[in-house]
Amino acid sequence: MKAKVFLSLILLCGGLAAPPARADDAAPAASAAPAACEVPSYLLTTESQLPKVADAIKAGKPLEILVIGSRSTTIPASEDASYPARMQAILKDKLPPTETVHVSVEIQSKKTAEEAAASFVKLMEAKAPTLVIWQTGTVDAIRAIDPDDFRGAVTEGVVALQKAGADVVLMNLQYSPRTETMISVPPYLDNMRVVAQEHDIPLFDRFAIMRQWNDQGQFDLFSPSRGPELAKQVHDCLGRALAQFVIDAAHLEPAQQQN
């Protein structure tokens, strides 16, 4: 059963798998958001803030963003189309031309939250990012890790990232109507939300956003014939939504944005 779940998750994004990589500075230029990328405003609204991101942009310092993720963070042979690269392109488009934006990616393939968090101290020393976007929960759900243990591991990871001086955004599981019938997702979604609230950090609800797109017919995430083009489209939309989410959570003034 677990093997089938892993396979379904890989197929969801067109067989996403790649070694640790950096989002390419030469990613395709940002263009007008396609209609399929529409997201209800309530799914991109957060009361938590990103003060270090705001301070960096206000001071004209480089905005270094580290995405800690899994296989679903990348697209094989199409790294420029992955959501971290698309987020970088959109941020560069929306922020002043003088603002340097760089997104790097750290793949924690098949690691639980606890296993990933164990590397955070050294990782932060090496990267020193302004913002960390931590994508987690899928492996824990597949392995049926005790939800309380999962919450504790996410808490420890968030504390380690904050102590190292970074703003933190949590990103939950990706949505798949197929795998939703194989694993119990709600406990992990709920516990990530609890941790985000307890530590006053934004939660990017990838699960709800992708489910919205599927339910509204913007993307067919159930079809077994999904290919790399669908993965690129979904990643593009996620990158756009995430870039706007970061800008809004940083509460940037109009003068700090191009448009």
Accessible surface in RSA format (square Angstrom, percent):
REM  Atomic radii and reference values for relative SASA: ProtOr
REM  Chains: A
REM  Algorithm: Lee & Richards
REM  Probe-radius: 1.40
REM  Slices: 20
REM RES _ NUM      All-atoms   Total-Side   Main-Chain    Non-polar    All polar
REM                ABS   REL    ABS   REL    ABS   REL    ABS   REL    ABS   REL
RES MET A   1   149.75  77.5 109.72  72.6  40.03  95.3 109.53  93.1  40.22  53.3
RES LYS A   2   111.07  54.2 108.99  66.9   2.08   5.0  71.57  64.4  39.50  42.1
RES ALA A   3    77.70  71.4  63.86  98.5  13.84  31.5  69.96  98.5   7.73  20.5
RES LYS A   4   135.27  66.0 132.36  81.2   2.91   6.9  78.04  70.2  57.23  61.0
RES VAL A   5     1.84   1.2   1.84   1.7   0.00   0.0   1.84   1.6   0.00   0.0
RES PHE A   6    56.38  28.2  56.27  34.9   0.11   0.3  56.27  34.1   0.11   0.3
RES LEU A   7   101.47  56.5  99.92  71.5   1.55   3.9 101.29  71.1   0.18   0.5
RES SER A   8    13.75  11.6  12.79  17.1   0.96   2.2   1.17   2.5  12.57  17.6
RES LEU A   9    16.18   9.0  13.29   9.5   2.88   7.2  13.58   9.5   2.59   7.0
RES ILE A  10    46.01  26.2  42.51  31.7   3.50   8.4  46.00  33.1   0.01   0.0
RES LEU A  11    87.98  49.0  86.86  62.1   1.12   2.8  86.86  61.0   1.12   3.0
RES LEU A  12     4.83   2.7   0.45   0.3   4.38  11.0   0.45   0.3   4.38  11.8
RES CYS A  13     5.72   4.3   5.46   6.1   0.26   0.6   0.54   1.4   5.18   5.6
RES GLY A  14    28.22  34.8   0.00   N/A  28.22  34.8   8.19  22.5  20.03  44.9
RES GLY A  15    23.55  29.0   0.00   N/A  23.55  29.0  15.16  41.6   8.39  18.8
RES LEU A  16     1.87   1.0   1.75   1.3   0.11   0.3   1.75   1.2   0.11   0.3
RES ALA A  17    35.92  33.0  28.50  44.0   7.42  16.9  28.68  40.4   7.24  19.2
RES ALA A  18    32.55  29.9  15.65  24.2  16.89  38.4  23.55  33.2   9.00  23.8
RES PRO A  19   102.12  74.4  93.84  85.5   8.28  30.1 101.43  83.7   0.69   4.3
RES PRO A  20    86.36  62.9  66.04  60.2  20.32  73.9  66.43  54.8  19.93 123.8
RES ALA A  21    22.53  20.7  12.21  18.8  10.32  23.5  21.57  30.4   0.96   2.5
RES ARG A  22   129.39  54.3 120.28  61.3   9.11  21.7  60.78  83.1  68.60  41.6
RES ALA A  23     2.93   2.7   0.12   0.2   2.81   6.4   1.14   1.6   1.79   4.7
RES ASP A  24    58.71  41.1  51.79  51.5   6.92  16.4  14.15  33.3  44.56  44.4
RES ASP A  25    90.63  63.5  70.59  70.3  20.04  47.4  29.08  68.4  61.55  61.4
RES ALA A  26    78.20  71.9  53.32  82.3  24.88  56.6  63.36  89.2  14.85  39.3
RES ALA A  27    16.04  14.7   1.63   2.5  14.40  32.8   1.63   2.3  14.40  38.2
RES PRO A  28    70.48  51.4  58.93  53.7  11.55  42.0  70.48  58.2   0.00   0.0
RES ALA A  29    89.82  82.6  64.13  99.0  25.69  58.4  72.68 102.4  17.14  45.4
RES ALA A  30    24.49  22.5   1.29   2.0  23.20  52.8   1.42   2.0  23.07  61.1
RES SER A  31    74.25  62.7  58.00  77.4  16.25  37.4  49.73 105.9  24.52  34.4
RES ALA A  32    94.99  87.3  66.40 102.5  28.59  65.0  78.62 110.7  16.37  43.4
RES ALA A  33    66.78  61.4  38.24  59.0  28.54  64.9  38.24  53.8  28.54  75.6
RES PRO A  34    62.58  45.6  49.68  45.3  12.89  46.9  60.89  50.3   1.69  10.5
RES ALA A  35    76.26  70.1  61.13  94.3  15.13  34.4  66.24  93.3  10.02  26.5
RES ALA A  36    30.30  27.9  24.73  38.2   5.57  12.7  27.52  38.8   2.78   7.4
RES CYS A  37    11.65   8.8   3.00   3.3   8.66  20.3   3.25   8.2   8.41   9.1
RES GLU A  38   119.56  68.6 109.17  82.6  10.39  24.7  45.38  87.8  74.18  60.6
RES VAL A  39    27.91  18.4   2.75   2.5  25.17  60.6   4.22   3.7  23.69  64.2
RES PRO A  40    38.36  28.0  24.88  22.7  13.48  49.0  37.60  31.0   0.76   4.7
RES SER A  41    90.87  76.8  78.38 104.6  12.49  28.8  49.99 106.5  40.88  57.3
RES TYR A  42   150.73  70.4 132.60  75.4  18.12  47.2 107.44  80.7  43.29  53.4
RES LEU A  43    20.69  11.5  14.17  10.1   6.52  16.4  16.39  11.5   4.30  11.6
RES LEU A  44    25.49  14.2  22.43  16.0   3.06   7.7  22.55  15.8   2.94   7.9
RES THR A  45    98.33  69.9  73.17  74.2  25.16  60.0  60.84  81.7  37.49  56.7
RES THR A  46    31.90  22.7  11.45  11.6  20.45  48.7  11.30  15.2  20.60  31.1
RES GLU A  47   169.54  97.3 143.64 108.7  25.91  61.7  62.55 121.0 106.99  87.4
RES SER A  48    12.93  10.9  12.20  16.3   0.74   1.7   0.52   1.1  12.41  17.4
RES GLN A  49   102.48  57.3  92.88  67.9   9.60  22.9  14.71  31.3  87.77  66.6
RES LEU A  50     2.33   1.3   2.04   1.5   0.29   0.7   2.29   1.6   0.04   0.1
RES PRO A  51    74.24  54.1  68.62  62.6   5.62  20.4  74.24  61.3   0.00   0.0
RES LYS A  52    88.77  43.3  85.12  52.2   3.64   8.7  37.78  34.0  50.99  54.3
RES VAL A  53     0.58   0.4   0.58   0.5   0.00   0.0   0.58   0.5   0.00   0.0
RES ALA A  54    22.89  21.0  22.13  34.2   0.76   1.7  22.44  31.6   0.45   1.2
RES ASP A  55    90.21  63.2  86.41  86.0   3.80   9.0  27.88  65.6  62.33  62.2
RES ALA A  56     9.31   8.6   6.69  10.3   2.62   6.0   8.89  12.5   0.42   1.1
RES ILE A  57    13.24   7.5   3.54   2.6   9.70  23.4   3.54   2.6   9.70  26.3
RES LYS A  58   167.24  81.6 138.72  85.1  28.51  67.9  84.33  75.9  82.90  88.3
RES ALA A  59    65.41  60.1  27.76  42.8  37.65  85.6  39.57  55.7  25.84  68.4
RES GLY A  60    53.88  66.4   0.00   N/A  53.88  66.4  25.89  71.0  27.99  62.7
RES LYS A  61   128.29  62.6 126.20  77.4   2.09   5.0  70.39  63.4  57.90  61.7
RES PRO A  62    74.68  54.4  68.02  62.0   6.66  24.2  68.13  56.3   6.55  40.7
RES LEU A  63     0.67   0.4   0.41   0.3   0.26   0.6   0.41   0.3   0.26   0.7
RES GLU A  64    62.77  36.0  62.77  47.5   0.00   0.0  24.20  46.8  38.57  31.5
RES ILE A  65     1.65   0.9   0.00   0.0   1.65   4.0   0.55   0.4   1.09   3.0
RES LEU A  66     0.62   0.3   0.62   0.4   0.00   0.0   0.62   0.4   0.00   0.0
RES VAL A  67     0.00   0.0   0.00   0.0   0.00   0.0   0.00   0.0   0.00   0.0
RES ILE A  68     0.90   0.5   0.90   0.7   0.00   0.0   0.90   0.6   0.00   0.0
RES GLY A  69     2.31   2.8   0.00   N/A   2.31   2.8   0.60   1.6   1.71   3.8
RES SER A  70    24.65  20.8  24.65  32.9   0.00   0.0  17.89  38.1   6.76   9.5
RES ARG A  71    79.98  33.6  79.56  40.6   0.41   1.0  21.20  29.0  58.78  35.6
RES SER A  72    11.42   9.7   8.08  10.8   3.34   7.7   6.64  14.1   4.78   6.7
RES THR A  73     0.02   0.0   0.00   0.0   0.02   0.1   0.00   0.0   0.02   0.0
RES THR A  74     3.37   2.4   3.37   3.4   0.00   0.0   3.37   4.5   0.00   0.0
RES ILE A  75     5.08   2.9   3.57   2.7   1.50   3.6   3.57   2.6   1.50   4.1
RES PRO A  76    52.58  38.3  40.95  37.3  11.62  42.3  43.87  36.2   8.71  54.1
RES ALA A  77   117.59 108.1  57.77  89.2  59.82 136.1  78.31 110.3  39.28 104.1
RES SER A  78    24.36  20.6  15.90  21.2   8.45  19.5  11.94  25.4  12.42  17.4
RES GLU A  79    62.24  35.7  58.55  44.3   3.69   8.8  27.09  52.4  35.15  28.7
RES ASP A  80    46.26  32.4  45.15  44.9   1.11   2.6  14.48  34.1  31.78  31.7
RES ALA A  81    19.16  17.6  18.13  28.0   1.03   2.3  18.79  26.5   0.37   1.0
RES SER A  82     2.57   2.2   2.57   3.4   0.00   0.0   0.00   0.0   2.57   3.6
RES TYR A  83     0.27   0.1   0.27   0.2   0.00   0.0   0.27   0.2   0.00   0.0
RES PRO A  84     0.27   0.2   0.27   0.2   0.00   0.0   0.27   0.2   0.00   0.0
RES ALA A  85     0.00   0.0   0.00   0.0   0.00   0.0   0.00   0.0   0.00   0.0
RES ARG A  86    15.34   6.4  15.34   7.8   0.00   0.0   5.37   7.3   9.97   6.0
RES MET A  87     0.00   0.0   0.00   0.0   0.00   0.0   0.00   0.0   0.00   0.0
RES GLN A  88     1.06   0.6   1.06   0.8   0.00   0.0   0.00   0.0   1.06   0.8
RES ALA A  89    10.15   9.3   3.20   4.9   6.94  15.8   7.78  11.0   2.37   6.3
RES ILE A  90     5.74   3.3   5.74   4.3   0.00   0.0   5.74   4.1   0.00   0.0
RES LEU A  91     1.00   0.6   1.00   0.7   0.00   0.0   1.00   0.7   0.00   0.0
RES LYS A  92    78.02  38.1  66.17  40.6  11.86  28.2  48.55  43.7  29.47  31.4
RES ASP A  93    64.82  45.4  56.63  56.4   8.19  19.4  10.02  23.6  54.80  54.7
RES LYS A  94    47.65  23.2  47.65  29.2   0.00   0.0  14.47  13.0  33.18  35.3
RES LEU A  95     0.66   0.4   0.66   0.5   0.00   0.0   0.66   0.5   0.00   0.0
RES PRO A  96    32.52  23.7  30.33  27.6   2.19   8.0  31.11  25.7   1.41   8.7
RES PRO A  97   116.77  85.1  81.02  73.9  35.74 129.9  89.81  74.1  26.96 167.6
RES THR A  98   125.44  89.2  98.68 100.0  26.75  63.8  86.63 116.4  38.81  58.7
RES GLU A  99    14.49   8.3   3.57   2.7  10.91  26.0   2.26   4.4  12.23  10.0
RES THR A 100    78.73  56.0  71.89  72.9   6.84  16.3  45.06  60.5  33.67  50.9
RES VAL A 101     2.04   1.3   0.00   0.0   2.04   4.9   0.00   0.0   2.04   5.5
RES HIS A 102    24.33  13.3  24.30  16.9   0.03   0.1  14.91  15.4   9.42  11.0
RES VAL A 103     0.00   0.0   0.00   0.0   0.00   0.0   0.00   0.0   0.00   0.0
RES SER A 104     7.18   6.1   7.14   9.5   0.04   0.1   0.61   1.3   6.58   9.2
RES VAL A 105     8.51   5.6   5.28   4.8   3.23   7.8   5.28   4.6   3.23   8.8
RES GLU A 106    39.83  22.9  39.83  30.1   0.00   0.0   0.00   0.0  39.83  32.5
RES ILE A 107    16.57   9.4   4.48   3.3  12.08  29.1   4.48   3.2  12.08  32.8
RES GLN A 108    13.71   7.7  10.32   7.5   3.39   8.1   5.36  11.4   8.35   6.3
RES SER A 109    47.67  40.3  32.70  43.6  14.97  34.5  26.93  57.4  20.73  29.0
RES LYS A 110   106.60  52.0 100.23  61.5   6.36  15.1  48.65  43.8  57.94  61.7
RES LYS A 111    87.83  42.8  77.75  47.7  10.09  24.0  42.11  37.9  45.72  48.7
RES THR A 112     8.00   5.7   8.00   8.1   0.00   0.0   4.79   6.4   3.21   4.9
RES ALA A 113     0.04   0.0   0.00   0.0   0.04   0.1   0.04   0.1   0.00   0.0
RES GLU A 114   120.53  69.2 117.39  88.8   3.14   7.5  31.87  61.6  88.67  72.4
RES GLU A 115    77.20  44.3  66.64  50.4  10.56  25.1  37.06  71.7  40.14  32.8
RES ALA A 116     3.60   3.3   3.60   5.6   0.00   0.0   3.60   5.1   0.00   0.0
RES ALA A 117    16.00  14.7   8.34  12.9   7.66  17.4   8.34  11.7   7.66  20.3
RES ALA A 118    88.36  81.2  47.50  73.3  40.86  93.0  60.35  85.0  28.01  74.2
RES SER A 119    36.42  30.8  29.98  40.0   6.44  14.8  35.85  76.3   0.57   0.8
RES PHE A 120     0.17   0.1   0.10   0.1   0.07   0.2   0.17   0.1   0.00   0.0
RES VAL A 121    92.41  60.8  89.03  80.6   3.38   8.1  91.64  79.6   0.77   2.1
RES LYS A 122   165.36  80.7 160.27  98.3   5.10  12.1 102.77  92.5  62.59  66.7
RES LEU A 123    19.02  10.6  14.44  10.3   4.58  11.5  18.54  13.0   0.48   1.3
RES MET A 124     7.53   3.9   3.05   2.0   4.49  10.7   3.42   2.9   4.11   5.4
RES GLU A 125   135.10  77.6 101.29  76.6  33.81  80.5  50.46  97.6  84.64  69.1
RES ALA A 126    84.36  77.6  42.92  66.2  41.44  94.3  53.75  75.7  30.61  81.1
RES LYS A 127    64.97  31.7  43.78  26.9  21.19  50.5  25.75  23.2  39.22  41.8
RES ALA A 128    76.00  69.9  53.63  82.8  22.37  50.9  59.91  84.4  16.09  42.6
RES PRO A 129     9.97   7.3   2.62   2.4   7.35  26.7   2.89   2.4   7.08  44.0
RES THR A 130    23.64  16.8  17.27  17.5   6.38  15.2  12.75  17.1  10.90  16.5
RES LEU A 131     0.00   0.0   0.00   0.0   0.00   0.0   0.00   0.0   0.00   0.0
RES VAL A 132     0.00   0.0   0.00   0.0   0.00   0.0   0.00   0.0   0.00   0.0
RES ILE A 133     0.00   0.0   0.00   0.0   0.00   0.0   0.00   0.0   0.00   0.0
RES TRP A 134     2.28   0.9   2.28   1.1   0.00   0.0   0.00   0.0   2.28   3.7
RES GLN A 135    11.45   6.4   3.85   2.8   7.59  18.1   1.80   3.8   9.65   7.3
RES THR A 136    13.91   9.9   4.87   4.9   9.04  21.5   9.14  12.3   4.77   7.2
RES GLY A 137     1.98   2.4   0.00   N/A   1.98   2.4   0.00   0.0   1.98   4.4
RES THR A 138    23.81  16.9  22.71  23.0   1.09   2.6  17.54  23.6   6.26   9.5
RES VAL A 139    13.41   8.8  12.34  11.2   1.07   2.6  12.34  10.7   1.07   2.9
RES ASP A 140     2.12   1.5   2.12   2.1   0.00   0.0   0.00   0.0   2.12   2.1
RES ALA A 141     5.02   4.6   0.00   0.0   5.02  11.4   0.00   0.0   5.02  13.3
RES ILE A 142     5.82   3.3   0.38   0.3   5.44  13.1   0.38   0.3   5.44  14.8
RES ARG A 143    86.12  36.2  73.77  37.6  12.35  29.4  23.01  31.5  63.10  38.2
RES ALA A 144    75.44  69.4  52.79  81.5  22.65  51.5  54.47  76.7  20.97  55.6
RES ILE A 145    52.61  29.9  49.69  37.0   2.92   7.0  52.49  37.8   0.12   0.3
RES ASP A 146    72.46  50.8  62.02  61.7  10.45  24.7  21.44  50.5  51.02  50.9
RES PRO A 147    45.23  33.0  45.23  41.2   0.00   0.0  45.23  37.3   0.00   0.0
RES ASP A 148    87.00  60.9  79.99  79.6   7.01  16.6  19.71  46.4  67.29  67.1
RES ASP A 149    94.14  65.9  82.93  82.5  11.21  26.5  23.48  55.3  70.66  70.5
RES PHE A 150     0.63   0.3   0.07   0.0   0.56   1.5   0.63   0.4   0.00   0.0
RES ARG A 151    78.07  32.8  77.89  39.7   0.17   0.4   4.85   6.6  73.22  44.4
RES GLY A 152    31.67  39.1   0.00   N/A  31.67  39.1  31.06  85.2   0.60   1.4
RES ALA A 153     9.40   8.6   4.78   7.4   4.62  10.5   7.78  11.0   1.62   4.3
RES VAL A 154     0.17   0.1   0.17   0.2   0.00   0.0   0.17   0.1   0.00   0.0
RES THR A 155    36.34  25.8  36.34  36.8   0.00   0.0  32.27  43.3   4.08   6.2
RES GLU A 156   119.92  68.8 112.48  85.1   7.44  17.7  38.56  74.6  81.36  66.4
RES GLY A 157     0.16   0.2   0.00   N/A   0.16   0.2   0.16   0.4   0.00   0.0
RES VAL A 158     0.00   0.0   0.00   0.0   0.00   0.0   0.00   0.0   0.00   0.0
RES VAL A 159    46.58  30.7  46.12  41.8   0.46   1.1  46.58  40.5   0.00   0.0
RES ALA A 160    24.30  22.3  14.91  23.0   9.39  21.4  20.41  28.7   3.88  10.3
RES LEU A 161     0.00   0.0   0.00   0.0   0.00   0.0   0.00   0.0   0.00   0.0
RES GLN A 162    64.68  36.2  52.18  38.1  12.50  29.8  20.72  44.1  43.97  33.3
RES LYS A 163   174.89  85.3 136.06  83.5  38.83  92.5  90.72  81.7  84.17  89.7
RES ALA A 164    55.81  51.3  14.21  21.9  41.60  94.6  27.09  38.1  28.73  76.1
RES GLY A 165    36.40  44.9   0.00   N/A  36.40  44.9  23.81  65.3  12.59  28.2
RES ALA A 166     2.62   2.4   0.01   0.0   2.61   5.9   0.01   0.0   2.61   6.9
RES ASP A 167    11.14   7.8   6.92   6.9   4.23  10.0   4.49  10.6   6.65   6.6
RES VAL A 168     1.93   1.3   0.00   0.0   1.93   4.6   0.00   0.0   1.93   5.2
RES VAL A 169     0.00   0.0   0.00   0.0   0.00   0.0   0.00   0.0   0.00   0.0
RES LEU A 170     0.00   0.0   0.00   0.0   0.00   0.0   0.00   0.0   0.00   0.0
RES MET A 171     0.34   0.2   0.34   0.2   0.00   0.0   0.34   0.3   0.00   0.0
RES ASN A 172     0.07   0.0   0.07   0.1   0.00   0.0   0.00   0.0   0.07   0.1
RES LEU A 173     3.76   2.1   3.76   2.7   0.00   0.0   3.76   2.6   0.00   0.0
RES GLN A 174    11.42   6.4   5.59   4.1   5.82  13.9   0.32   0.7  11.10   8.4
RES TYR A 175    11.50   5.4  11.50   6.5   0.00   0.0   0.00   0.0  11.50  14.2
RES SER A 176     2.06   1.7   0.22   0.3   1.84   4.2   0.00   0.0   2.06   2.9
RES PRO A 177    20.65  15.1  14.89  13.6   5.76  20.9  15.47  12.8   5.18  32.2
RES ARG A 178    70.48  29.6  66.62  34.0   3.86   9.2  15.98  21.8  54.51  33.0
RES THR A 179     4.54   3.2   4.54   4.6   0.00   0.0   0.00   0.0   4.54   6.9
RES GLU A 180    68.13  39.1  54.46  41.2  13.67  32.5  19.13  37.0  49.00  40.0
RES THR A 181   118.88  84.6  77.92  79.0  40.96  97.6  74.02  99.4  44.86  67.8
RES MET A 182    67.30  34.9  41.45  27.4  25.85  61.6  46.14  39.2  21.16  28.0
RES ILE A 183    21.74  12.4   9.25   6.9  12.49  30.1  16.95  12.2   4.79  13.0
RES SER A 184    72.16  61.0  58.35  77.9  13.81  31.8  48.15 102.5  24.01  33.6
RES VAL A 185     5.34   3.5   4.91   4.4   0.42   1.0   4.91   4.3   0.42   1.2
RES PRO A 186    79.44  57.9  78.57  71.6   0.87   3.2  79.44  65.6   0.00   0.0
RES PRO A 187    43.15  31.4  37.17  33.9   5.98  21.7  42.92  35.4   0.23   1.4
RES TYR A 188     8.83   4.1   8.83   5.0   0.00   0.0   3.18   2.4   5.64   7.0
RES LEU A 189    20.51  11.4  20.51  14.7   0.00   0.0  20.51  14.4   0.00   0.0
RES ASP A 190    75.92  53.2  74.16  73.8   1.76   4.2  23.92  56.3  52.00  51.9
RES ASN A 191    14.29   9.9  13.79  13.3   0.50   1.2   0.86   2.1  13.43  13.0
RES MET A 192     0.13   0.1   0.06   0.0   0.07   0.2   0.13   0.1   0.00   0.0
RES ARG A 193    87.57  36.8  87.57  44.6   0.00   0.0  40.44  55.3  47.13  28.6
RES VAL A 194    57.23  37.7  57.19  51.8   0.04   0.1  57.19  49.7   0.04   0.1
RES VAL A 195     0.07   0.0   0.07   0.1   0.00   0.0   0.07   0.1   0.00   0.0
RES ALA A 196     4.73   4.4   4.32   6.7   0.41   0.9   4.53   6.4   0.20   0.5
RES GLN A 197   130.78  73.1 104.59  76.4  26.19  62.4  45.26  96.3  85.51  64.9
RES GLU A 198   118.46  68.0  79.50  60.1  38.97  92.8  41.99  81.2  76.48  62.4
RES HIS A 199    48.71  26.6  34.11  23.7  14.60  37.4  26.32  27.1  22.39  26.1
RES ASP A 200    97.20  68.1  87.98  87.6   9.22  21.8  30.29  71.3  66.92  66.7
RES ILE A 201    10.48   6.0   7.04   5.2   3.44   8.3   7.05   5.1   3.44   9.3
RES PRO A 202     0.74   0.5   0.37   0.3   0.38   1.4   0.74   0.6   0.00   0.0
RES LEU A 203    28.23  15.7  13.74   9.8  14.50  36.4  13.74   9.6  14.50  39.0
RES PHE A 204     0.22   0.1   0.22   0.1   0.00   0.0   0.22   0.1   0.00   0.0
RES ASP A 205    21.21  14.9  21.15  21.0   0.06   0.1   8.16  19.2  13.05  13.0
RES ARG A 206     2.14   0.9   2.14   1.1   0.00   0.0   0.00   0.0   2.14   1.3
RES PHE A 207     5.85   2.9   5.85   3.6   0.00   0.0   5.85   3.5   0.00   0.0
RES ALA A 208    16.21  14.9  13.21  20.4   3.00   6.8  13.36  18.8   2.85   7.5
RES ILE A 209     0.30   0.2   0.24   0.2   0.06   0.2   0.28   0.2   0.02   0.1
RES MET A 210     1.19   0.6   1.19   0.8   0.00   0.0   0.83   0.7   0.36   0.5
RES ARG A 211    93.71  39.3  93.71  47.8   0.00   0.0  15.30  20.9  78.41  47.5
RES GLN A 212    44.23  24.7  41.02  30.0   3.21   7.6   5.33  11.3  38.91  29.5
RES TRP A 213     0.39   0.2   0.39   0.2   0.00   0.0   0.39   0.2   0.00   0.0
RES ASN A 214    30.48  21.0  19.73  19.1  10.74  25.9   0.00   0.0  30.48  29.5
RES ASP A 215    96.21  67.4  60.22  59.9  35.99  85.1  25.21  59.3  71.00  70.8
RES GLN A 216   116.54  65.2  85.62  62.6  30.92  73.6  15.27  32.5 101.27  76.8
RES GLY A 217    62.54  77.1   0.00   N/A  62.54  77.1  31.58  86.7  30.96  69.4
RES GLN A 218    49.93  27.9  27.32  20.0  22.61  53.8  25.82  55.0  24.11  18.3
RES PHE A 219     9.91   5.0   5.71   3.5   4.21  10.9   9.57   5.8   0.34   1.0
RES ASP A 220    83.12  58.2  72.65  72.3  10.48  24.8  39.63  93.3  43.49  43.4
RES LEU A 221     1.21   0.7   1.21   0.9   0.00   0.0   1.21   0.9   0.00   0.0
RES PHE A 222   105.75  52.9 105.75  65.5   0.00   0.0 105.75  64.1   0.00   0.0
RES SER A 223    25.46  21.5  22.09  29.5   3.37   7.8  15.87  33.8   9.59  13.4
RES PRO A 224   105.55  76.9  78.09  71.2  27.45  99.8  81.68  67.4  23.87 148.3
RES SER A 225    97.08  82.0  65.51  87.4  31.57  72.7  52.74 112.3  44.34  62.1
RES ARG A 226    33.89  14.2   6.62   3.4  27.27  64.9   8.86  12.1  25.03  15.2
RES GLY A 227    25.08  30.9   0.00   N/A  25.08  30.9  19.43  53.3   5.65  12.7
RES PRO A 228    82.32  60.0  82.10  74.8   0.22   0.8  82.32  68.0   0.00   0.0
RES GLU A 229   104.59  60.0 104.52  79.1   0.07   0.2  57.60 111.4  46.99  38.4
RES LEU A 230    29.88  16.6  26.81  19.2   3.07   7.7  28.00  19.7   1.87   5.0
RES ALA A 231     1.46   1.3   0.21   0.3   1.24   2.8   0.99   1.4   0.47   1.2
RES LYS A 232    65.17  31.8  62.86  38.6   2.32   5.5  23.27  20.9  41.90  44.6
RES GLN A 233    93.05  52.0  88.10  64.4   4.96  11.8  33.57  71.4  59.49  45.1
RES VAL A 234     4.76   3.1   4.76   4.3   0.00   0.0   4.76   4.1   0.00   0.0
RES HIS A 235     1.00   0.5   1.00   0.7   0.00   0.0   0.12   0.1   0.88   1.0
RES ASP A 236    24.98  17.5  24.98  24.9   0.00   0.0  13.36  31.4  11.62  11.6
RES CYS A 237     2.44   1.8   2.12   2.4   0.32   0.7   0.00   0.0   2.44   2.6
RES LEU A 238     5.34   3.0   5.31   3.8   0.03   0.1   5.31   3.7   0.03   0.1
RES GLY A 239     0.00   0.0   0.00   N/A   0.00   0.0   0.00   0.0   0.00   0.0
RES ARG A 240    24.76  10.4  21.46  10.9   3.30   7.9  12.44  17.0  12.33   7.5
RES ALA A 241     6.19   5.7   1.07   1.6   5.12  11.7   5.94   8.4   0.25   0.7
RES LEU A 242     0.27   0.2   0.27   0.2   0.00   0.0   0.27   0.2   0.00   0.0
RES ALA A 243     0.00   0.0   0.00   0.0   0.00   0.0   0.00   0.0   0.00   0.0
RES GLN A 244    53.40  29.9  53.40  39.0   0.00   0.0  25.96  55.3  27.44  20.8
RES PHE A 245     1.26   0.6   1.23   0.8   0.03   0.1   1.23   0.7   0.03   0.1
RES VAL A 246     1.44   0.9   1.44   1.3   0.00   0.0   1.44   1.2   0.00   0.0
RES ILE A 247     2.73   1.6   1.99   1.5   0.74   1.8   2.35   1.7   0.38   1.0
RES ASP A 248    65.78  46.1  54.26  54.0  11.51  27.2  24.81  58.4  40.96  40.9
RES ALA A 249     0.52   0.5   0.00   0.0   0.52   1.2   0.52   0.7   0.00   0.0
RES ALA A 250     4.40   4.0   0.00   0.0   4.40  10.0   1.00   1.4   3.40   9.0
RES HIS A 251   103.70  56.7  83.11  57.8  20.59  52.7  66.79  68.8  36.91  43.0
RES LEU A 252    17.28   9.6   1.09   0.8  16.18  40.7   1.14   0.8  16.14  43.4
RES GLU A 253   109.74  63.0 108.94  82.4   0.81   1.9  41.94  81.1  67.80  55.4
RES PRO A 254   111.26  81.1  98.58  89.9  12.67  46.1 103.88  85.8   7.38  45.9
RES ALA A 255    94.75  87.1  60.21  92.9  34.53  78.6  71.98 101.4  22.76  60.3
RES GLN A 256    32.72  18.3  31.35  22.9   1.38   3.3  20.21  43.0  12.51   9.5
RES GLN A 257    47.81  26.7  34.41  25.2  13.39  31.9   4.24   9.0  43.57  33.0
RES GLN A 258    86.32  48.3  50.01  36.5  36.31  86.5  17.29  36.8  69.03  52.4
RES ASN A 259   113.47  78.2  70.46  68.1  43.01 103.6  73.88 177.8  39.59  38.3
END  Absolute sums over single chains surface
CHAIN  1 A    11205.9       8913.7       2292.1       6341.3       4864.6
END  Absolute sums over all chains
TOTAL         11205.9       8913.7       2292.1       6341.3       4864.6
